[in-house]
Amino acid sequence: MGKYVELTSSNFDETVKEGVTLVDFWAPWCGPCRMIAPVIEELAAEYEGKATIAKVNTDEEQDLAVKFGIRSIPSILFFKDGQVVDQMVGAASKQAFAEKLDSLIG
């Protein structure tokens, strides 16, 4: 089963620089973040080899949250070859995330 990548300042740029990456900015105390956590894990398994699924704990990585202007969580950023190409704020359905990923993967 695929696993999402835990991102930190030290591995962030390297992880998102190639291909399509979904990054979930979350925090342990955030209810909606916990609601979508199983969805993020399912996506990691289903998109293994096609896209990278990653998470940033905003409590531990505040510099990344500031860098990307994260004001509310969960915030999901979609990267393609290192660039932010789309974002979704708040909990959404697995289908919504999958449709975004599919459109970016082509």
Biotite code that builds the C-alpha atoms (Angstrom):
import biotite.structure as struc

atoms = struc.array([
    struc.Atom([0.000, 0.000, 0.000], chain_id="A", res_id=1, res_name="MET", atom_name="CA", element="C"),
    struc.Atom([1.281, 3.454, -0.885], chain_id="A", res_id=2, res_name="GLY", atom_name="CA", element="C"),
    struc.Atom([2.099, 5.899, 1.833], chain_id="A", res_id=3, res_name="LYS", atom_name="CA", element="C"),
    struc.Atom([2.000, 9.650, 1.812], chain_id="A", res_id=4, res_name="TYR", atom_name="CA", element="C"),
    struc.Atom([5.215, 11.593, 2.356], chain_id="A", res_id=5, res_name="VAL", atom_name="CA", element="C"),
    struc.Atom([5.684, 13.718, 5.487], chain_id="A", res_id=6, res_name="GLU", atom_name="CA", element="C"),
    struc.Atom([7.133, 17.000, 4.259], chain_id="A", res_id=7, res_name="LEU", atom_name="CA", element="C"),
    struc.Atom([9.490, 19.300, 6.146], chain_id="A", res_id=8, res_name="THR", atom_name="CA", element="C"),
    struc.Atom([11.502, 22.340, 5.087], chain_id="A", res_id=9, res_name="SER", atom_name="CA", element="C"),
    struc.Atom([14.418, 20.046, 4.341], chain_id="A", res_id=10, res_name="SER", atom_name="CA", element="C"),
    struc.Atom([12.668, 17.675, 1.907], chain_id="A", res_id=11, res_name="ASN", atom_name="CA", element="C"),
    struc.Atom([9.886, 19.897, 0.514], chain_id="A", res_id=12, res_name="PHE", atom_name="CA", element="C"),
    struc.Atom([11.516, 21.314, -2.639], chain_id="A", res_id=13, res_name="ASP", atom_name="CA", element="C"),
    struc.Atom([13.100, 17.984, -3.559], chain_id="A", res_id=14, res_name="GLU", atom_name="CA", element="C"),
    struc.Atom([9.738, 16.197, -3.204], chain_id="A", res_id=15, res_name="THR", atom_name="CA", element="C"),
    struc.Atom([7.604, 18.576, -5.282], chain_id="A", res_id=16, res_name="VAL", atom_name="CA", element="C"),
    struc.Atom([10.123, 19.456, -8.000], chain_id="A", res_id=17, res_name="LYS", atom_name="CA", element="C"),
    struc.Atom([9.058, 16.759, -10.489], chain_id="A", res_id=18, res_name="GLU", atom_name="CA", element="C"),
    struc.Atom([5.677, 15.491, -11.567], chain_id="A", res_id=19, res_name="GLY", atom_name="CA", element="C"),
    struc.Atom([2.366, 16.033, -9.791], chain_id="A", res_id=20, res_name="VAL", atom_name="CA", element="C"),
    struc.Atom([2.204, 16.395, -6.010], chain_id="A", res_id=21, res_name="THR", atom_name="CA", element="C"),
    struc.Atom([-0.783, 16.883, -3.711], chain_id="A", res_id=22, res_name="LEU", atom_name="CA", element="C"),
    struc.Atom([0.243, 18.540, -0.441], chain_id="A", res_id=23, res_name="VAL", atom_name="CA", element="C"),
    struc.Atom([-2.166, 18.503, 2.504], chain_id="A", res_id=24, res_name="ASP", atom_name="CA", element="C"),
    struc.Atom([-1.424, 21.289, 5.004], chain_id="A", res_id=25, res_name="PHE", atom_name="CA", element="C"),
    struc.Atom([-2.952, 20.076, 8.280], chain_id="A", res_id=26, res_name="TRP", atom_name="CA", element="C"),
    struc.Atom([-2.635, 20.107, 12.072], chain_id="A", res_id=27, res_name="ALA", atom_name="CA", element="C"),
    struc.Atom([-3.420, 17.446, 14.706], chain_id="A", res_id=28, res_name="PRO", atom_name="CA", element="C"),
    struc.Atom([-6.043, 19.644, 16.449], chain_id="A", res_id=29, res_name="TRP", atom_name="CA", element="C"),
    struc.Atom([-7.984, 20.356, 13.232], chain_id="A", res_id=30, res_name="CYS", atom_name="CA", element="C"),
    struc.Atom([-11.245, 18.366, 13.001], chain_id="A", res_id=31, res_name="GLY", atom_name="CA", element="C"),
    struc.Atom([-11.737, 18.655, 9.205], chain_id="A", res_id=32, res_name="PRO", atom_name="CA", element="C"),
    struc.Atom([-8.070, 17.672, 8.755], chain_id="A", res_id=33, res_name="CYS", atom_name="CA", element="C"),
    struc.Atom([-8.700, 14.458, 10.671], chain_id="A", res_id=34, res_name="ARG", atom_name="CA", element="C"),
    struc.Atom([-11.825, 13.844, 8.576], chain_id="A", res_id=35, res_name="MET", atom_name="CA", element="C"),
    struc.Atom([-9.897, 13.863, 5.293], chain_id="A", res_id=36, res_name="ILE", atom_name="CA", element="C"),
    struc.Atom([-6.837, 11.983, 6.634], chain_id="A", res_id=37, res_name="ALA", atom_name="CA", element="C"),
    struc.Atom([-8.167, 8.543, 5.549], chain_id="A", res_id=38, res_name="PRO", atom_name="CA", element="C"),
    struc.Atom([-8.939, 9.986, 2.088], chain_id="A", res_id=39, res_name="VAL", atom_name="CA", element="C"),
    struc.Atom([-5.368, 11.273, 1.771], chain_id="A", res_id=40, res_name="ILE", atom_name="CA", element="C"),
    struc.Atom([-4.067, 7.804, 2.715], chain_id="A", res_id=41, res_name="GLU", atom_name="CA", element="C"),
    struc.Atom([-6.323, 6.133, 0.126], chain_id="A", res_id=42, res_name="GLU", atom_name="CA", element="C"),
    struc.Atom([-5.127, 8.554, -2.549], chain_id="A", res_id=43, res_name="LEU", atom_name="CA", element="C"),
    struc.Atom([-1.510, 7.775, -1.639], chain_id="A", res_id=44, res_name="ALA", atom_name="CA", element="C"),
    struc.Atom([-2.186, 4.099, -2.333], chain_id="A", res_id=45, res_name="ALA", atom_name="CA", element="C"),
    struc.Atom([-4.198, 4.666, -5.508], chain_id="A", res_id=46, res_name="GLU", atom_name="CA", element="C"),
    struc.Atom([-1.817, 7.191, -7.077], chain_id="A", res_id=47, res_name="TYR", atom_name="CA", element="C"),
    struc.Atom([1.405, 5.390, -6.213], chain_id="A", res_id=48, res_name="GLU", atom_name="CA", element="C"),
    struc.Atom([3.699, 5.729, -9.217], chain_id="A", res_id=49, res_name="GLY", atom_name="CA", element="C"),
    struc.Atom([1.483, 8.418, -10.798], chain_id="A", res_id=50, res_name="LYS", atom_name="CA", element="C"),
    struc.Atom([1.561, 11.282, -8.290], chain_id="A", res_id=51, res_name="ALA", atom_name="CA", element="C"),
    struc.Atom([3.097, 12.073, -4.923], chain_id="A", res_id=52, res_name="THR", atom_name="CA", element="C"),
    struc.Atom([0.714, 12.515, -1.994], chain_id="A", res_id=53, res_name="ILE", atom_name="CA", element="C"),
    struc.Atom([2.220, 14.463, 0.880], chain_id="A", res_id=54, res_name="ALA", atom_name="CA", element="C"),
    struc.Atom([1.321, 16.157, 4.159], chain_id="A", res_id=55, res_name="LYS", atom_name="CA", element="C"),
    struc.Atom([2.712, 19.142, 6.045], chain_id="A", res_id=56, res_name="VAL", atom_name="CA", element="C"),
    struc.Atom([2.004, 19.451, 9.769], chain_id="A", res_id=57, res_name="ASN", atom_name="CA", element="C"),
    struc.Atom([1.581, 23.237, 10.018], chain_id="A", res_id=58, res_name="THR", atom_name="CA", element="C"),
    struc.Atom([2.264, 23.191, 13.776], chain_id="A", res_id=59, res_name="ASP", atom_name="CA", element="C"),
    struc.Atom([5.723, 21.728, 13.168], chain_id="A", res_id=60, res_name="GLU", atom_name="CA", element="C"),
    struc.Atom([6.465, 23.418, 9.832], chain_id="A", res_id=61, res_name="GLU", atom_name="CA", element="C"),
    struc.Atom([5.183, 26.962, 10.305], chain_id="A", res_id=62, res_name="GLN", atom_name="CA", element="C"),
    struc.Atom([7.735, 28.346, 7.853], chain_id="A", res_id=63, res_name="ASP", atom_name="CA", element="C"),
    struc.Atom([6.224, 26.265, 5.029], chain_id="A", res_id=64, res_name="LEU", atom_name="CA", element="C"),
    struc.Atom([2.705, 27.381, 5.987], chain_id="A", res_id=65, res_name="ALA", atom_name="CA", element="C"),
    struc.Atom([3.852, 31.010, 5.857], chain_id="A", res_id=66, res_name="VAL", atom_name="CA", element="C"),
    struc.Atom([5.749, 30.500, 2.588], chain_id="A", res_id=67, res_name="LYS", atom_name="CA", element="C"),
    struc.Atom([2.593, 29.244, 0.864], chain_id="A", res_id=68, res_name="PHE", atom_name="CA", element="C"),
    struc.Atom([0.199, 31.673, 2.567], chain_id="A", res_id=69, res_name="GLY", atom_name="CA", element="C"),
    struc.Atom([-1.770, 28.996, 4.400], chain_id="A", res_id=70, res_name="ILE", atom_name="CA", element="C"),
    struc.Atom([-4.390, 30.822, 6.482], chain_id="A", res_id=71, res_name="ARG", atom_name="CA", element="C"),
    struc.Atom([-6.895, 28.061, 7.097], chain_id="A", res_id=72, res_name="SER", atom_name="CA", element="C"),
    struc.Atom([-6.559, 24.312, 7.217], chain_id="A", res_id=73, res_name="ILE", atom_name="CA", element="C"),
    struc.Atom([-6.954, 21.897, 5.716], chain_id="A", res_id=74, res_name="PRO", atom_name="CA", element="C"),
    struc.Atom([-5.469, 23.540, 2.637], chain_id="A", res_id=75, res_name="SER", atom_name="CA", element="C"),
    struc.Atom([-4.569, 21.263, -0.225], chain_id="A", res_id=76, res_name="ILE", atom_name="CA", element="C"),
    struc.Atom([-2.026, 22.568, -2.723], chain_id="A", res_id=77, res_name="LEU", atom_name="CA", element="C"),
    struc.Atom([-1.439, 20.886, -6.059], chain_id="A", res_id=78, res_name="PHE", atom_name="CA", element="C"),
    struc.Atom([2.055, 21.176, -7.533], chain_id="A", res_id=79, res_name="PHE", atom_name="CA", element="C"),
    struc.Atom([3.229, 20.348, -11.011], chain_id="A", res_id=80, res_name="LYS", atom_name="CA", element="C"),
    struc.Atom([6.993, 20.294, -11.533], chain_id="A", res_id=81, res_name="ASP", atom_name="CA", element="C"),
    struc.Atom([7.593, 22.436, -8.456], chain_id="A", res_id=82, res_name="GLY", atom_name="CA", element="C"),
    struc.Atom([4.943, 25.094, -9.166], chain_id="A", res_id=83, res_name="GLN", atom_name="CA", element="C"),
    struc.Atom([1.634, 25.559, -7.340], chain_id="A", res_id=84, res_name="VAL", atom_name="CA", element="C"),
    struc.Atom([-1.013, 25.064, -10.029], chain_id="A", res_id=85, res_name="VAL", atom_name="CA", element="C"),
    struc.Atom([-4.166, 24.748, -7.936], chain_id="A", res_id=86, res_name="ASP", atom_name="CA", element="C"),
    struc.Atom([-5.471, 24.684, -4.393], chain_id="A", res_id=87, res_name="GLN", atom_name="CA", element="C"),
    struc.Atom([-8.502, 23.671, -2.381], chain_id="A", res_id=88, res_name="MET", atom_name="CA", element="C"),
    struc.Atom([-9.333, 24.966, 1.095], chain_id="A", res_id=89, res_name="VAL", atom_name="CA", element="C"),
    struc.Atom([-11.384, 22.903, 3.533], chain_id="A", res_id=90, res_name="GLY", atom_name="CA", element="C"),
    struc.Atom([-12.446, 19.296, 3.532], chain_id="A", res_id=91, res_name="ALA", atom_name="CA", element="C"),
    struc.Atom([-13.498, 17.935, 0.158], chain_id="A", res_id=92, res_name="ALA", atom_name="CA", element="C"),
    struc.Atom([-14.510, 14.563, -1.215], chain_id="A", res_id=93, res_name="SER", atom_name="CA", element="C"),
    struc.Atom([-12.046, 11.965, -2.399], chain_id="A", res_id=94, res_name="LYS", atom_name="CA", element="C"),
    struc.Atom([-13.587, 12.324, -5.861], chain_id="A", res_id=95, res_name="GLN", atom_name="CA", element="C"),
    struc.Atom([-12.833, 16.076, -5.898], chain_id="A", res_id=96, res_name="ALA", atom_name="CA", element="C"),
    struc.Atom([-9.177, 15.462, -5.043], chain_id="A", res_id=97, res_name="PHE", atom_name="CA", element="C"),
    struc.Atom([-8.942, 12.608, -7.581], chain_id="A", res_id=98, res_name="ALA", atom_name="CA", element="C"),
    struc.Atom([-10.439, 14.712, -10.374], chain_id="A", res_id=99, res_name="GLU", atom_name="CA", element="C"),
    struc.Atom([-7.852, 17.462, -9.751], chain_id="A", res_id=100, res_name="LYS", atom_name="CA", element="C"),
    struc.Atom([-5.019, 14.933, -9.728], chain_id="A", res_id=101, res_name="LEU", atom_name="CA", element="C"),
    struc.Atom([-6.262, 13.256, -12.898], chain_id="A", res_id=102, res_name="ASP", atom_name="CA", element="C"),
    struc.Atom([-6.522, 16.591, -14.725], chain_id="A", res_id=103, res_name="SER", atom_name="CA", element="C"),
    struc.Atom([-2.924, 17.440, -13.779], chain_id="A", res_id=104, res_name="LEU", atom_name="CA", element="C"),
    struc.Atom([-1.508, 14.021, -14.604], chain_id="A", res_id=105, res_name="ILE", atom_name="CA", element="C"),
    struc.Atom([-3.219, 14.179, -17.987], chain_id="A", res_id=106, res_name="GLY", atom_name="CA", element="C"),
])
